Amino acid sequence: MSSTSENTFQAIVSHAKEYGFVFPSSEIYDGLSAVYDYGPYGSELKKNIRDHWWKSMTQLHENIVGIDAAIFMHPTTWKASGHVDNFSDPLIDNKDSKKRYRVDHLIEAHAEKLALAGDKEGEFDLLKNMDELLKADDFVGLKQLIEDNKIVCSVSGTGNWTEIRQFNLMFATEFGAIASDNPEDNKVYLRPETAQGIFVNFLNVQKTARMKIPFGIAQTGKAFRNEIVARQFIFRMREFEQMEMQFFVRPGTQGHWYQYWKEARLKWHTDLGISAAKYRYHDHVKLAHYAKEACDIEFEFPFGFKEVEGIHSRSDFDLTQHQLYSKKKIQYYDNDIDETTGKAFGNYVPYVVETSIGLDRMFLLVLSHAYEEETIQKEDGTSDSRVVLHIPPVIAPNKLAILPLTKKDGLPEIARELMDECKPYFKCFYEEKDAIGKRYRRQDAIGTPFCVTIDHQTKEDQTITIRYRDSMLQERISLSMVKSLVLAAIQ
Ligand code: GAP
């Protein structure tokens, strides 16, 4: 990361704390690594992102319904899904510093250094070799690659490495109060993805909501991963939230739906008003154990292009595995007519295309997109500055700030009336204290798209001043138009 990007990133992290978006977890005890709490504006923003995603999936798609499954699941779920055997990352330790690295992160950091030094070809070759070795699970080859490239530990500066080994990322805990000689008997996992809650409920949902293929099941909720190295603030956490949708399709049509969801999901991002130039697709070379085809939607964070969402063609892997382990039939009867045979498609295990986005990662994306330290040139030739969050209005924590110019002369009463009119429809903020400029700056810093000021003229002609966050333009409009103007901007 260049020093400017590093500074921007640090400024975003500090801003998030100072303005009540994100706090380190249990901070009075010095925090807990890679676990964070969301403050007043953060929890509001997070909820708005979740609601916006939920609406786009379950309200705007008539063939997608939602569920809310438990975090704890029967332990066999994770045996069947392959997570017990395969959900691991290769790690390596530096013997001198004892610092632990995820192998792909260690190599990627070196590739980034090569790129910064202008060696684009070296970067390309290194990443290509790494992808191939990871795909083949060739740990000897990966260690050789680290040694050949003279990759050293950032703390000790040495290349004194252990062998590479696998590390399972699932957290386990004990269930119930019954003691057992074998701790495995009571072992349950904290789910590492929400998707399995959808798969095991496939028949419950299909039957009760009378869904016909193709259809989707959406879910948001917490997931837990014991990440080897958690870093970059809320980008990689040990407790985080996912927004996932499994789309069940007829075998043979998965290619079409994979393309469909790849495009639909990118459009969801750019429809928020975030520039398409900040996004790119990254096709996976090393596929997760369940995937047949997969890509990431990457966003250009201050620390470079990184994954924010995954689109995965999961075939019939998960439902077939659950069928096998539960010994229950998990199939769908398709009574549509197959034109080639003239008969109904009949019984089959549906194929699945999954869209999976991290809510916390999307939150960081929104902050990265929104944060600006702006210099304002004034008419008298002097300049001023402000920190503003250009959060898309539909997800902004507060939509409208209502600010009476003074605390007297009946202005607060008019402002309170406007509050009462608007607050059932969207989140409003009321403030009387401090100079108006100061109040505007505070709203800029938390991303409130609209501020209205009630002044003495309001009493005479029922007009107010509305100030637009991004342009800072101000205009006088009728008091009676405020609610509809804000509503139109947040649809
Ligand atoms: N069900 C598929 C699945 O879980 P994934 O690519 O492992 O796929 C999906 O995760 C998304 O979840 C990622 O694109 C990312 O946004 C988010 N995510 C994964 N691990 C995370 C972590 N440790 N912290 C924050 N978000 C994470």
Boltz pocket constraint, residues with backbone or C-beta under 6 A from the ligand:
constraints:
  - pocket:
      binder: B
      contacts: [[A, 192], [A, 193], [A, 194], [A, 195], [A, 225], [A, 227], [A, 234], [A, 235], [A, 236], [A, 237], [A, 238], [A, 240], [A, 241], [A, 242], [A, 244], [A, 307], [A, 308], [A, 309], [A, 310], [A, 354], [A, 356], [A, 357], [A, 358], [A, 359], [A, 360], [A, 361]]
      max_distance: 6.0
